[in-house]
Amino acid sequence: MFLTGRSERYGRMLLKKIKKYFGKEQHQFITPDEFAEYSGIKEEVIDKYLEKTS
């Protein structure tokens, strides 16, 4: 999880927390909007990162 600078294990744990926060099931995805809201990282920063990595 390079966006946060943390390990993959931390990233997986963070995804579980975000899904629980938004009431999502394990198989559901989270959106960049949801990640931005939960993490406090500006959505523009997330969008730029996703553009670079895709």
C-alpha positions as CSV (number, residue, x, y, z in Angstrom):
1,M,0.0,0.0,0.0
2,F,2.3,2.7,-1.3
3,L,-0.2,5.5,-1.0
4,T,-0.1,5.3,2.8
5,G,3.5,4.1,3.0
6,R,2.5,1.1,5.0
7,S,2.9,-2.7,4.6
8,E,0.6,-4.9,2.6
9,R,-0.6,-6.5,5.8
10,Y,-1.6,-3.1,7.2
11,G,-3.4,-2.3,3.9
12,R,-5.5,-5.5,4.2
13,M,-6.4,-4.6,7.8
14,L,-7.3,-1.1,6.8
15,L,-9.6,-2.4,4.0
16,K,-11.4,-4.5,6.6
17,K,-11.9,-1.5,8.8
18,I,-13.1,0.7,6.0
19,K,-15.6,-2.0,4.8
20,K,-16.9,-2.3,8.4
21,Y,-17.2,1.5,8.7
22,F,-19.3,1.7,5.5
23,G,-21.3,-1.5,6.3
24,K,-19.9,-3.4,3.3
25,E,-19.5,-7.2,3.0
26,Q,-16.2,-8.9,2.4
27,H,-16.7,-9.4,-1.3
28,Q,-17.6,-5.7,-2.0
29,F,-15.1,-3.1,-3.1
30,I,-14.5,0.3,-1.7
31,T,-14.5,3.4,-3.8
32,P,-11.8,6.1,-3.9
33,D,-14.4,8.5,-2.4
34,E,-14.9,6.1,0.6
35,F,-11.1,5.7,1.0
36,A,-10.7,9.5,1.0
37,E,-13.4,10.1,3.5
38,Y,-12.1,7.4,5.9
39,S,-8.4,8.2,5.6
40,G,-8.5,12.0,5.3
41,I,-6.4,11.9,2.2
42,K,-7.7,14.4,-0.4
43,E,-9.6,12.7,-3.2
44,E,-7.4,14.5,-5.8
45,V,-4.3,12.9,-4.4
46,I,-5.9,9.4,-4.5
47,D,-7.0,10.0,-8.1
48,K,-3.5,11.1,-9.2
49,Y,-2.0,8.0,-7.5
50,L,-4.5,5.7,-9.2
51,E,-3.8,7.3,-12.6
52,K,-0.1,6.6,-12.2
53,T,-0.5,3.0,-11.2
54,S,-3.1,1.9,-13.7
